[in-house]
Amino acid sequence: MLGILWLWWIGSILALVFGYKARRQIDETGEEGRGLATAGIVLGWVGMGMLAVSLLILGIGTAATNDAAATRRTCSAPRWRTNWRMKRRR
């Protein structure tokens, strides 16, 4: 369940920890619930994958934003200002 909630990646880590711990305990004692432990592990890894993709998208977006800001700084004046001045001269 923690893997579904995600809770800003903390839930995914907890789902992995408790899932692996539960599966080890089930193997040692022979209790039931191996399917639930496996589900927690799978959902935990899905959550971690979503975190990785989110960070990748955030990193690409930040790099693109910084690149656009750097390009804007190198231009002498914004295009709308030069167009406005040209219209004013007429």
N, C-alpha and C positions, 0 to 999 in steps of 0.2 A: 504494500500500500504506500510505503514511503517513496517508492520509485515513481508512482503516479503523481503524487503531490509535488514532488521535486523540491520545493522549498529552497529555491535558489541553490541548487546542486547539493545541499546538505542532505536532503532526503535521498538522493541517489547514492551517496556514499554510505549512508546508514542502511539502505536497502541491500547494498553489496555486503557490508560487514555482517549484518544479521542473517542474510541469506546463506552466506558461506558458513557462518557459525552454526546455524540451524541444520544445514545439510551434514556437517561433520558430526553433530550430536545425533542426528537420525541414523547415520551410518554406524555409530558406536553402540547405540542402545536398541536399534531396530524398531523405533517408534514410527508412526505414520506421519505424513505431512511433507514428504520429499517433494511433491509437486508444488506446494506452496513456497517452499524454500527456493526451488528452481525459478518459480515465477518472480520472486523478489530479486533474484540475481539477474534475470533477464531484464526486468524493468529498471533495475539499477544501472545496468550497462546502457540501456536505451537512453536513460536520463543523462548519463555521462556523455554519450554521443551527441545528444542535443546541446549540451553545454559546449562541447568542442565546436560544433557547427555555429552556435551563437557567437562564440568568441572569434571564430574565423570571420564571420560576416561583420562583426563589430570592428575587427582589425582592418578589414578591407575598406569598410566605410570610413573609418578614421583616416586611413592613408589617402583615400580619394578626396576627402574633405581638406586635408592638409595640403595636398597637391593643388587643389583648386584655389585655396587661399594663397599659396605661394605664387601661382600664376597671376592672380588678381593683383598682388603687390607689385609685380614687375611692370605692369601696364602704367602708362602715365596718367590717364584719366578714364573713368568709366565711359562706355560707349554712349549712354543716354545723355551724359553731360556734353559731349562733343556734338551730338545731334541737336541738342537744345541750343547750343551756342550758334550752330550753323543756321538754324531756323530764325534765331533772333537777329542775325546780321542781315537777313533778307528784308 
